[in-house]
Amino acid sequence: MKYIFQVRIKPGYSAEQYADAWVRASRLIQQAPGAQGTELHRKLGDPDTLIAIAHWNSKAERDAMEAKPSQQVKEIILSAAPFVEIDTLGEFEEPEWVVMPEEGG
C-alpha cells in the first residue's frame, strides 16, 4: 500500500523544518508492524510544495497504527501542523502487475 499526501509549506516555515518533523515522526511510525518506509519529495519549480509517500504492507496494519498512535508521534505532528496544509491524495494498493519498457528498447 502507498499513502500519498501533498504538503504545502506556509510562509515563514521551510521545507527543511517540515522534513525534520517528518523524519522524527517517521522513525517512530516505522516501528509499527507493516511499516515499509517513507519518502518526501519537493515539487519541481515549487520548493514549498512536497509530496509525502508512506509505504505499508496493508491498509489494516496502517489503520491499526493510526488507531493507537504514540503520544510522541501526535506531538510531532501537532508541532508542525500550524505551518503546513496537508491534502491526502489517496491510498493506493500495490499493482497486480506492472508494465515496464525493456531497457534499450
Secondary structure as the mmCIF struct_conf table of DSSP 4:
data_model
#
loop_
_struct_conf.conf_type_id
_struct_conf.id
_struct_conf.beg_label_comp_id
_struct_conf.beg_label_asym_id
_struct_conf.beg_label_seq_id
_struct_conf.end_label_comp_id
_struct_conf.end_label_asym_id
_struct_conf.end_label_seq_id
STRN STRN1 LYS A 2 ILE A 9
HELX_LH_PP_P HELX_LH_PP_P1 LYS A 10 LYS A 10
TURN_TY1_P TURN_TY1_P1 PRO A 11 GLY A 12
HELX_RH_AL_P HELX_RH_AL_P1 ALA A 15 ILE A 29
TURN_TY1_P TURN_TY1_P2 GLN A 30 GLN A 31
BEND BEND1 ALA A 32 ALA A 32
TURN_TY1_P TURN_TY1_P3 PRO A 33 GLY A 34
STRN STRN2 ALA A 35 LYS A 43
TURN_TY1_P TURN_TY1_P4 LEU A 44 GLY A 45
STRN STRN3 ASP A 46 TRP A 56
BEND BEND2 ASN A 57 ASN A 57
HELX_RH_AL_P HELX_RH_AL_P2 LYS A 59 ALA A 67
BEND BEND3 LYS A 68 LYS A 68
HELX_RH_AL_P HELX_RH_AL_P3 GLN A 71 ALA A 80
HELX_RH_3T_P HELX_RH_3T_P1 ALA A 81 PHE A 83
STRN STRN4 VAL A 84 PHE A 92
HELX_LH_PP_P HELX_LH_PP_P2 GLU A 93 PRO A 95
BEND BEND4 GLU A 96 GLU A 96
HELX_LH_PP_P HELX_LH_PP_P3 PRO A 101 GLU A 102
TURN_TY1_P TURN_TY1_P5 GLU A 103 GLY A 104
#
